[in-house]
Amino acid sequence: MDSTNNGPGNAIADVSATSDVDRIEAPVTWKAYFMCAFAAFGGIYFGYDSGYINGVKGMAYFIHQQTGKAYPGPDATDDEKADFALESWRDSLITSILSAGTFFGAVIAGDLADFIGRRLTIIAGCSVFMVGVILQTASAGLGLMVAGRLIAGFGVGFVSAIIILYMSECAPRKIRGAIVSGYQFAITIGLLLASCVDYATQDRMDTGSYRIPVAVQMLWALILGGGIAFLPESPRYFVKRGKLDQAGAVLSRLRGQPVTSDYVQHELAEIVANHEYELQVVPQGSYFSSWANCFNGSLFRQSSNLRRTILGTSMQMMQQWTGVNFIFYFGTTFFTQLGTISNPFLISLITTLVNVCSTPISFWTIERFGRRPLLIWGALGMLICEFVVAIMGTARPDSDSIVKAMISFICIYIFFFASTWGPGAWVVIGEIFPLPIRSRGVALSTASNWLWNCIITVITPYLVGPDKGDLKAKVFFLWGALCTACFVYAYLLVPETKGLSLEQVDKMMEETTPRNSSRWVPHTTFAAELGLTEKGTLAPEIVEDVERKGSVV
């Protein structure tokens, strides 16, 4: 790769390219694997923050502090014990306000990731999050707790959107699915850690009961923000900004090959050629037109930006529709309402443990069987379990044996989610967007996840609260019906992206349909299509055009 001085920075003169679809990426090294895998640590940060509130809302001291209700005595009736809980509106507000913040944080992160880079956006998210944690830790009433969760939500939104983008752009194609699945595994670890800390502090009758679980979050943000500072920036970010010399240096570091290696050269050439192709299809314009590009094209054309944006946002909507966060956000309250469980905190801990142990299965299955089969069969398994729970809980709500069977099926349902839709939805949204709109597409998809997360956390207390809908197990009829929609959606609309580079995914979505996508194989490269010189390098006008346009965000 030759560089010539061109103004203030170095411009790439020649980039070696290839028409061989098997030589556009270097072999996977352990160094590349671990560098990409560390970013998945962001899932612990996200999972813990989502999970700790489930236990805190069931703690006697927290309920007393927030509501002023007297502690039920040893002779309290069942009705008096049931009444000692957060009101539905307060429960809804405390839980959902985080999701409201993450929605806006994810949207803002789509811009920041293109302006300042993927790494700095993640670090900024960690900083904002820590401010929110400090406010929550200092709170002694509703106002400061809600404000802290809202601000922390912005930080979680930054990280949850851009971590997926960063890992997808840096990870080698053969293990990209497993790497991004690691993010979901880290989320489950975060949820488990939150359950453990809640379990340890639940009986404290002072502010430490909730302040300790809140304050522990600071550690995760420090580890992620500090660690990500030592990792390289995404090479595709540098290509988008026209800094091809820096993109080549980062690829060299990620792939463990010298910058002059054919592997590094060919991968860089393919990224550059694909970016130039996309810029020809949808030219750059103003800031507002760059957002409008996410909705450009026909709804009926598989490869249009509009179709991809709808696919990404609806994928995350469907993940929330599975209803799994009902267990992780409201599980303690729900198990308490069943009336036959002596320690609902322990049952919540068990369901979280099932979640953790099931997710690693996806590391292998998502690369062995692909994204599409996992989402289809996972939705089928979940909907069966949910309808079984709903039917049993409605028919025999007071039976100890039925309640135990319900918990068993809830655990099986969590197994299906954790090994399929949990990681699968995140993997797909990181793969389907072309580079010019990738940061905003992933941001919008993540924002959709948090929007529906917020909607569900707002309405659920009104569905199952004793002072409101009091649906109890009947709520699983709703989740089962929504999982049925997930099953149909996955079959009709989700393409197979296993084993393809991000640029090959782009080509696949142009040339085939979701139901036929698993049979599609790469047959050429973007570099070959746009122009190779006799020397086997990418046409210099392509390189120059990408470098020139890179000055425009």
C-alpha positions as CSV (number, residue, x, y, z in Angstrom):
1,M,0.0,0.0,0.0
2,D,1.7,3.2,-1.2
3,S,1.0,6.5,0.4
4,T,1.8,10.0,-1.0
5,N,1.6,13.2,0.9
6,N,-1.6,15.1,0.0
7,G,-2.2,18.2,2.0
8,P,-2.5,17.9,5.7
9,G,-2.8,14.1,5.8
10,N,-1.5,11.1,3.9
11,A,-3.6,9.9,0.9
12,I,-3.5,6.3,-0.3
13,A,-2.1,6.1,-3.9
14,D,-2.5,2.3,-4.5
15,V,-4.6,-0.3,-2.7
16,S,-4.1,-3.9,-3.8
17,A,-7.5,-5.5,-4.7
18,T,-8.8,-8.9,-5.8
19,S,-11.8,-10.5,-7.5
20,D,-11.4,-13.6,-5.3
21,V,-14.3,-13.7,-2.8
22,D,-12.4,-15.9,-0.5
23,R,-9.4,-13.5,-0.1
24,I,-11.1,-10.4,1.2
25,E,-10.3,-11.1,4.8
26,A,-7.3,-12.4,6.8
27,P,-7.5,-15.7,8.8
28,V,-8.8,-15.3,12.3
29,T,-6.2,-14.8,15.0
30,W,-6.6,-15.0,18.8
31,K,-5.5,-11.4,19.0
32,A,-8.4,-10.3,16.8
33,Y,-10.8,-12.5,18.7
34,F,-9.9,-11.1,22.1
35,M,-9.7,-7.5,21.0
36,C,-13.3,-7.7,19.6
37,A,-14.5,-9.8,22.5
38,F,-13.6,-7.2,25.1
39,A,-16.1,-4.8,23.6
40,A,-18.8,-7.3,24.5
41,F,-18.1,-6.4,28.1
42,G,-20.5,-3.5,27.5
43,G,-23.3,-6.0,27.9
44,I,-22.5,-6.4,31.6
45,Y,-23.0,-2.7,32.0
46,F,-26.3,-2.8,30.1
47,G,-27.6,-6.0,31.7
48,Y,-26.8,-5.0,35.3
49,D,-28.5,-1.6,34.9
50,S,-31.6,-3.3,33.5
51,G,-31.7,-6.0,36.1
52,Y,-30.9,-4.4,39.5
53,I,-34.2,-2.5,39.6
54,N,-36.2,-5.7,39.5
55,G,-35.0,-6.7,43.0
56,V,-34.8,-3.2,44.4
57,K,-38.5,-2.6,43.8
58,G,-39.3,-5.6,46.0
59,M,-37.1,-4.5,48.9
60,A,-39.0,-3.7,52.1
61,Y,-36.9,-0.6,53.0
62,F,-37.2,0.8,49.4
63,I,-41.0,0.3,49.4
64,H,-41.3,2.0,52.8
65,Q,-39.0,4.9,51.7
66,Q,-40.8,5.5,48.5
67,T,-44.4,5.1,49.6
68,G,-44.4,5.7,53.4
69,K,-46.3,2.5,54.0
70,A,-45.8,0.8,57.3
71,Y,-44.0,-2.6,57.3
72,P,-46.5,-5.5,57.6
73,G,-46.2,-7.2,60.9
74,P,-45.8,-11.0,61.5
75,D,-49.6,-11.3,61.9
76,A,-50.4,-9.3,58.7
77,T,-53.0,-10.8,56.4
78,D,-52.3,-11.8,52.9
79,D,-54.1,-8.7,51.6
80,E,-52.0,-6.4,53.9
81,K,-48.8,-8.1,52.6
82,A,-49.9,-7.8,49.0
83,D,-50.7,-4.1,49.6
84,F,-47.1,-3.5,50.8
85,A,-45.8,-2.7,47.3
86,L,-45.1,0.2,45.0
87,E,-48.1,1.7,43.4
88,S,-48.5,0.8,39.7
89,W,-47.8,4.3,38.6
90,R,-44.6,4.6,40.7
91,D,-43.4,1.1,39.7
92,S,-44.0,2.0,36.0
93,L,-42.2,5.4,36.3
94,I,-39.1,4.1,38.1
95,T,-38.7,1.2,35.6
96,S,-39.6,2.8,32.4
97,I,-37.7,6.1,32.7
98,L,-34.4,4.4,32.0
99,S,-35.7,3.1,28.7
100,A,-36.9,6.6,27.8
101,G,-33.4,7.9,28.3
102,T,-31.8,5.0,26.4
103,F,-34.1,5.7,23.4
104,F,-32.9,9.3,23.0
105,G,-29.3,8.3,23.9
106,A,-29.3,5.6,21.1
107,V,-30.5,8.1,18.5
108,I,-27.9,10.8,19.5
109,A,-25.2,8.1,19.5
110,G,-25.9,7.5,15.8
111,D,-24.6,11.0,15.1
112,L,-21.8,11.0,17.5
113,A,-20.4,7.7,16.2
114,D,-19.9,9.4,12.8
115,F,-18.6,12.7,14.2
116,I,-16.1,11.6,16.8
117,G,-15.8,7.8,16.2
118,R,-17.2,4.6,17.7
119,R,-14.7,4.4,20.6
120,L,-15.1,8.0,21.8
121,T,-18.9,7.6,21.7
122,I,-18.7,4.6,23.9
123,I,-16.4,6.4,26.3
124,A,-18.7,9.4,26.4
125,G,-21.6,7.0,27.1
126,C,-19.7,5.6,30.1
127,S,-19.1,9.1,31.5
128,V,-22.8,10.2,31.2
129,F,-23.8,6.9,32.8
130,M,-21.6,7.5,35.8
131,V,-23.3,10.9,36.4
132,G,-26.7,9.1,36.5
133,V,-25.4,6.4,38.8
134,I,-24.1,9.1,41.3
135,L,-27.5,10.7,41.3
136,Q,-29.3,7.4,41.9
137,T,-26.9,6.5,44.7
138,A,-27.5,9.9,46.4
139,S,-31.3,9.6,46.1
140,A,-33.6,9.3,49.1
141,G,-36.8,9.9,47.3
142,L,-38.6,9.5,43.9
143,G,-37.3,12.7,42.2
144,L,-33.6,12.1,42.3
145,M,-33.9,8.4,41.6
146,V,-36.0,9.1,38.4
147,A,-33.6,11.9,37.3
148,G,-30.6,9.6,37.8
149,R,-32.1,6.7,35.9
150,L,-33.1,9.1,33.0
151,I,-29.5,10.4,32.8
152,A,-28.0,6.9,33.1
153,G,-30.4,5.9,30.3
154,F,-28.7,8.3,27.9
155,G,-25.3,6.7,28.7
156,V,-26.7,3.1,28.3
157,G,-28.3,4.3,25.0
158,F,-24.9,5.5,23.7
159,V,-23.2,2.2,24.6
160,S,-25.9,-0.3,23.6
161,A,-26.1,1.2,20.1
162,I,-22.5,1.7,19.3
163,I,-21.0,-1.4,20.9
164,I,-23.0,-3.5,18.4
165,L,-21.8,-1.3,15.6
166,Y,-18.2,-1.4,16.8
167,M,-18.0,-5.2,17.1
168,S,-19.8,-5.8,13.8
169,E,-17.3,-3.6,12.0
170,C,-14.2,-5.0,13.6
171,A,-15.0,-8.7,14.0
172,P,-13.8,-11.2,11.3
173,R,-16.8,-12.5,9.3
174,K,-16.4,-16.1,10.4
175,I,-16.8,-15.4,14.1
176,R,-18.8,-12.1,13.9
177,G,-22.0,-13.9,15.0
178,A,-20.3,-15.5,17.9
179,I,-18.6,-12.2,18.9
180,V,-21.8,-10.2,18.9
181,S,-23.6,-13.1,20.7
182,G,-21.0,-12.6,23.4
183,Y,-22.6,-9.2,23.9
184,Q,-25.9,-10.8,24.8
185,F,-24.0,-13.3,27.0
186,A,-22.5,-10.3,28.9
187,I,-26.0,-8.9,29.3
188,T,-27.1,-12.1,31.0
189,I,-24.0,-11.9,33.2
190,G,-25.0,-8.4,34.1
191,L,-28.5,-9.5,35.0
192,L,-27.1,-12.4,37.1
193,L,-24.7,-10.1,39.0
194,A,-27.6,-7.7,39.6
195,S,-29.7,-10.5,41.0
196,C,-26.9,-11.7,43.3
197,V,-26.3,-8.2,44.7
198,D,-30.0,-7.6,45.2
199,Y,-30.3,-11.0,46.9
200,A,-27.4,-10.1,49.2
201,T,-28.8,-6.7,50.3
202,Q,-32.6,-7.4,50.2
203,D,-32.9,-7.8,54.0
204,R,-31.0,-4.6,55.0
205,M,-33.2,-2.1,56.6
206,D,-31.2,1.0,55.6
207,T,-30.4,2.9,52.5
208,G,-27.6,0.4,51.7
209,S,-30.3,-2.1,50.6
210,Y,-30.7,-0.1,47.3
211,R,-27.6,2.1,47.3
212,I,-25.2,-0.8,47.1
213,P,-26.8,-2.4,44.0
214,V,-26.9,1.1,42.4
215,A,-23.3,2.1,43.2
216,V,-21.8,-1.2,41.9
217,Q,-22.7,-0.1,38.4
218,M,-19.9,2.5,38.5
219,L,-17.4,-0.3,38.3
220,W,-18.7,-1.7,35.0
221,A,-18.6,1.8,33.4
222,L,-15.0,2.3,34.5
223,I,-13.8,-1.0,33.2
224,L,-15.5,-0.6,29.8
225,G,-14.6,3.1,29.3
226,G,-11.0,2.5,30.4
227,G,-10.5,-0.7,28.4
228,I,-12.1,0.5,25.2
229,A,-9.6,3.5,25.2
230,F,-6.8,1.0,24.4
231,L,-8.6,-0.7,21.5
232,P,-8.4,0.5,17.9
233,E,-11.1,2.5,16.2
234,S,-13.3,0.8,13.6
235,P,-11.5,0.7,10.2
236,R,-14.9,1.3,8.5
237,Y,-15.3,4.6,10.4
238,F,-11.9,5.7,9.0
239,V,-13.0,4.7,5.5
240,K,-16.3,6.6,5.9
241,R,-14.2,9.7,6.9
242,G,-11.8,9.2,4.0
243,K,-8.8,8.4,6.2
244,L,-7.7,5.3,4.3
245,D,-4.1,5.3,5.7
246,Q,-5.5,5.0,9.3
247,A,-8.1,2.4,8.1
248,G,-5.2,0.3,6.8
249,A,-3.2,0.6,10.0
250,V,-6.2,-0.4,12.1
251,L,-7.0,-3.4,9.9
252,S,-3.3,-4.4,10.3
253,R,-3.7,-4.3,14.0
254,L,-7.0,-6.1,14.1
255,R,-6.0,-8.9,11.7
256,G,-2.5,-9.4,13.0
257,Q,-1.0,-8.9,9.6
258,P,1.4,-6.2,8.3
259,V,-0.2,-3.3,6.5
260,T,1.3,-4.4,3.2
261,S,-0.2,-7.9,3.5
262,D,-2.5,-8.9,0.6
263,Y,-5.2,-9.8,3.2
264,V,-5.2,-6.3,4.7
265,Q,-5.0,-4.7,1.3
266,H,-7.8,-6.7,-0.2
267,E,-10.1,-6.2,2.8
268,L,-9.5,-2.5,2.7
269,A,-10.1,-2.4,-1.0
270,E,-13.4,-4.2,-0.6
271,I,-14.6,-1.8,2.1
272,V,-13.6,1.2,0.0
273,A,-15.2,-0.1,-3.2
274,N,-18.4,-1.0,-1.3
275,H,-18.5,2.5,0.2
276,E,-18.0,4.1,-3.2
277,Y,-20.8,1.9,-4.6
278,E,-23.2,3.0,-1.9
279,L,-22.3,6.6,-2.4
280,Q,-23.1,6.3,-6.0
281,V,-26.5,4.7,-5.2
282,V,-27.4,7.3,-2.5
283,P,-25.3,10.4,-2.9
284,Q,-24.2,12.4,0.2
285,G,-25.9,15.6,1.1
286,S,-26.6,17.8,4.1
287,Y,-26.9,16.6,7.7
288,F,-30.7,16.2,7.4
289,S,-30.4,14.3,4.1
290,S,-28.0,11.9,5.7
291,W,-30.8,11.0,8.2
292,A,-33.3,10.9,5.3
293,N,-31.1,8.4,3.5
294,C,-32.1,5.8,6.1
295,F,-35.6,6.0,4.7
296,N,-34.6,6.1,1.0
297,G,-35.9,3.7,-1.6
298,S,-38.9,1.4,-2.1
299,L,-40.6,-0.6,0.6
300,F,-40.9,-3.5,-1.9
301,R,-37.2,-3.6,-2.8
302,Q,-35.2,-5.9,-0.5
303,S,-32.0,-3.9,-0.6
304,S,-33.5,-0.4,-0.2
305,N,-32.4,1.6,2.8
306,L,-36.0,2.0,3.9
307,R,-36.5,-1.8,3.9
308,R,-33.3,-2.3,5.9
309,T,-34.2,0.4,8.4
310,I,-37.7,-1.2,8.9
311,L,-36.1,-4.6,9.2
312,G,-33.7,-3.4,11.9
313,T,-36.2,-1.4,13.9
314,S,-38.9,-4.2,13.7
315,M,-36.3,-6.8,14.6
316,Q,-35.6,-5.1,17.9
317,M,-39.3,-4.5,18.4
318,M,-39.9,-8.2,18.0
319,Q,-37.2,-9.0,20.5
320,Q,-39.1,-7.0,23.1
321,W,-42.4,-8.5,22.0
322,T,-41.1,-11.9,23.2
323,G,-41.9,-10.7,26.7
324,V,-38.7,-11.9,28.3
325,N,-38.2,-8.6,30.1
326,F,-41.4,-9.1,31.9
327,I,-39.5,-11.8,33.8
328,F,-36.4,-9.8,34.3
329,Y,-38.1,-6.5,35.2
330,F,-41.2,-7.7,37.0
331,G,-40.4,-11.3,37.8
332,T,-40.0,-10.8,41.6
333,T,-43.4,-9.1,41.7
334,F,-45.1,-11.7,39.5
335,F,-43.7,-14.6,41.5
336,T,-44.9,-12.9,44.7
337,Q,-48.4,-12.6,43.3
338,L,-48.6,-16.4,42.6
339,G,-48.9,-16.7,46.3
340,T,-47.3,-20.2,46.7
341,I,-43.7,-19.2,46.4
342,S,-41.8,-18.5,49.7
343,N,-38.8,-16.8,48.2
344,P,-39.5,-15.0,44.9
345,F,-36.0,-13.4,45.0
346,L,-34.6,-16.9,44.7
347,I,-36.8,-17.9,41.8
348,S,-35.8,-14.7,40.0
349,L,-32.2,-15.6,40.6
350,I,-32.8,-19.1,39.1
351,T,-34.4,-17.7,36.0
352,T,-31.5,-15.3,35.5
353,L,-29.1,-18.2,35.9
354,V,-30.9,-20.1,33.2
355,N,-30.5,-17.1,31.0
356,V,-26.8,-17.0,31.6
357,C,-26.2,-20.7,31.1
358,S,-28.3,-20.9,27.9
359,T,-26.7,-18.0,26.0
360,P,-23.3,-19.5,25.2
361,I,-25.0,-22.2,23.2
362,S,-25.6,-19.5,20.6
363,F,-21.8,-18.9,20.1
364,W,-21.7,-22.2,18.2
365,T,-25.3,-22.5,16.8
366,I,-25.4,-19.0,15.3
367,E,-22.3,-19.8,13.1
368,R,-23.2,-23.5,12.5
369,F,-26.9,-23.1,11.6
370,G,-27.2,-19.4,10.9
371,R,-29.2,-16.5,12.1
372,R,-32.5,-17.3,10.3
373,P,-33.1,-20.8,11.6
374,L,-32.3,-19.8,15.2
375,L,-34.9,-17.0,15.1
376,I,-37.6,-19.1,13.5
377,W,-37.2,-22.1,15.8
378,G,-36.6,-19.9,18.9
379,A,-39.9,-18.1,18.3
380,L,-41.7,-21.4,18.0
381,G,-40.3,-22.8,21.2
382,M,-41.1,-19.6,23.1
383,L,-44.7,-19.3,21.9
384,I,-45.4,-22.9,22.9
385,C,-44.0,-22.4,26.4
386,E,-45.8,-19.1,26.9
387,F,-49.2,-20.6,26.0
388,V,-48.6,-23.6,28.2
389,V,-47.8,-21.3,31.2
390,A,-50.9,-19.2,30.5
391,I,-53.2,-22.2,30.2
392,M,-51.9,-23.9,33.4
393,G,-51.9,-20.7,35.5
394,T,-55.4,-19.8,34.4
395,A,-56.9,-23.3,34.9
396,R,-55.3,-24.1,38.3
397,P,-53.8,-20.9,39.8
398,D,-53.8,-22.1,43.4
399,S,-52.1,-25.5,42.9
400,D,-48.5,-25.8,44.2
401,S,-47.6,-28.4,41.6
402,I,-49.0,-26.3,38.8
403,V,-47.0,-23.3,39.9
404,K,-43.9,-25.4,39.9
405,A,-44.7,-26.6,36.4
406,M,-45.2,-23.0,35.3
407,I,-41.8,-22.0,36.7
408,S,-40.3,-25.0,34.8
409,F,-41.8,-23.9,31.5
410,I,-40.8,-20.3,32.2
411,C,-37.2,-21.5,32.5
412,I,-37.5,-23.4,29.2
413,Y,-39.0,-20.3,27.6
414,I,-36.0,-18.3,28.8
415,F,-33.7,-21.0,27.4
416,F,-35.2,-20.6,24.0
417,F,-34.9,-16.8,24.2
418,A,-31.3,-16.8,25.5
419,S,-30.1,-19.2,22.8
420,T,-31.9,-17.6,19.8
421,W,-33.6,-14.2,19.9
422,G,-31.5,-12.8,22.6
423,P,-28.2,-12.7,20.6
424,G,-29.7,-13.2,17.2
425,A,-31.5,-9.9,17.0
426,W,-28.4,-8.0,17.9
427,V,-26.3,-9.9,15.4
428,V,-28.6,-9.2,12.5
429,I,-29.0,-5.4,13.1
430,G,-25.2,-5.1,13.1
431,E,-24.9,-6.7,9.6
432,I,-27.8,-5.5,7.4
433,F,-26.9,-1.8,7.0
434,P,-24.5,-0.3,4.3
435,L,-21.7,1.8,5.6
436,P,-23.1,5.3,4.7
437,I,-26.1,4.7,7.0
438,R,-24.7,2.0,9.3
439,S,-24.2,4.1,12.5
440,R,-27.7,5.7,12.2
441,G,-29.4,2.4,11.1
442,V,-28.0,0.6,14.1
443,A,-28.8,3.5,16.4
444,L,-32.4,3.6,15.1
445,S,-32.7,-0.1,15.6
446,T,-31.4,0.1,19.1
447,A,-33.6,3.0,19.9
448,S,-36.6,0.9,18.7
449,N,-35.5,-1.8,21.2
450,W,-35.6,0.8,24.0
451,L,-38.8,2.4,22.8
452,W,-40.6,-0.9,23.0
453,N,-38.8,-1.7,26.2
454,C,-40.2,1.6,27.6
455,I,-43.7,0.9,26.3
456,I,-43.7,-2.6,27.9
457,T,-42.4,-1.4,31.2
458,V,-45.0,1.4,31.3
459,I,-48.0,-0.8,30.6
460,T,-47.0,-4.0,32.4
461,P,-47.6,-2.8,35.9
462,Y,-51.1,-1.9,34.8
463,L,-51.6,-5.3,33.3
464,V,-50.5,-7.3,36.3
465,G,-50.7,-4.9,39.2
466,P,-53.1,-6.1,42.0
467,D,-54.7,-2.6,42.0
468,K,-55.1,-2.6,38.2
469,G,-55.5,-5.4,35.7
470,D,-54.3,-8.2,38.0
471,L,-53.9,-10.6,35.0
472,K,-51.4,-12.9,36.8
473,A,-50.6,-15.8,34.5
474,K,-53.1,-14.6,31.9
475,V,-50.5,-12.1,30.7
476,F,-48.7,-15.0,29.1
477,F,-51.5,-15.3,26.5
478,L,-50.4,-11.8,25.4
479,W,-46.7,-12.8,25.2
480,G,-47.6,-16.0,23.4
481,A,-49.6,-14.2,20.8
482,L,-46.8,-11.7,20.2
483,C,-44.3,-14.6,19.9
484,T,-46.5,-16.0,17.2
485,A,-46.0,-12.8,15.3
486,C,-42.2,-13.1,15.9
487,F,-42.4,-16.6,14.3
488,V,-44.1,-15.4,11.2
489,Y,-41.9,-12.4,11.0
490,A,-38.7,-14.4,11.1
491,Y,-39.9,-16.8,8.4
492,L,-41.0,-14.1,6.0
493,L,-38.5,-11.3,6.5
494,V,-35.2,-12.2,8.1
495,P,-32.3,-13.0,5.7
496,E,-29.4,-15.3,6.3
497,T,-26.1,-13.5,6.8
498,K,-23.9,-16.3,8.2
499,G,-20.3,-16.4,7.0
500,L,-20.5,-13.2,4.8
501,S,-18.5,-10.0,5.1
502,L,-20.6,-6.9,5.7
503,E,-20.0,-6.0,2.1
504,Q,-21.1,-9.4,0.9
505,V,-24.3,-9.0,3.0
506,D,-24.9,-5.8,1.1
507,K,-24.7,-7.7,-2.2
508,M,-26.7,-10.6,-1.0
509,M,-29.6,-8.3,0.0
510,E,-29.6,-6.9,-3.5
511,E,-29.7,-10.2,-5.3
512,T,-32.0,-12.5,-3.3
513,T,-35.0,-12.8,-0.9
514,P,-35.0,-13.7,2.8
515,R,-36.4,-17.2,2.2
516,N,-33.7,-17.9,-0.5
517,S,-30.9,-16.1,1.2
518,S,-29.3,-19.2,2.8
519,R,-28.5,-20.5,-0.7
520,W,-26.8,-17.4,-1.9
521,V,-23.0,-17.5,-2.4
522,P,-20.7,-14.6,-3.2
523,H,-19.6,-14.6,-6.8
524,T,-17.6,-11.4,-7.2
525,T,-16.2,-8.5,-5.2
526,F,-17.1,-4.8,-5.2
527,A,-13.5,-4.0,-6.1
528,A,-13.8,-6.1,-9.3
529,E,-17.1,-4.6,-10.2
530,L,-16.0,-1.0,-9.8
531,G,-12.6,-1.4,-11.4
532,L,-9.3,-3.1,-11.0
533,T,-6.2,-1.8,-12.7
534,E,-3.8,-4.0,-14.7
535,K,-1.5,-3.9,-11.7
536,G,-4.2,-5.5,-9.6
537,T,-5.0,-2.4,-7.6
538,L,-8.2,-0.6,-7.0
539,A,-8.8,2.1,-9.6
540,P,-7.2,5.3,-8.2
541,E,-10.2,7.5,-9.0
542,I,-12.3,5.3,-6.6
543,V,-9.7,5.8,-3.8
544,E,-9.5,9.5,-4.5
545,D,-13.3,9.9,-4.5
546,V,-13.7,8.1,-1.2
547,E,-11.0,10.2,0.4
548,R,-12.5,13.4,-1.0
549,K,-16.0,12.7,0.2
550,G,-14.8,11.5,3.6
551,S,-14.5,15.2,4.6
552,V,-18.3,15.4,4.5
553,V,-20.0,13.7,7.5
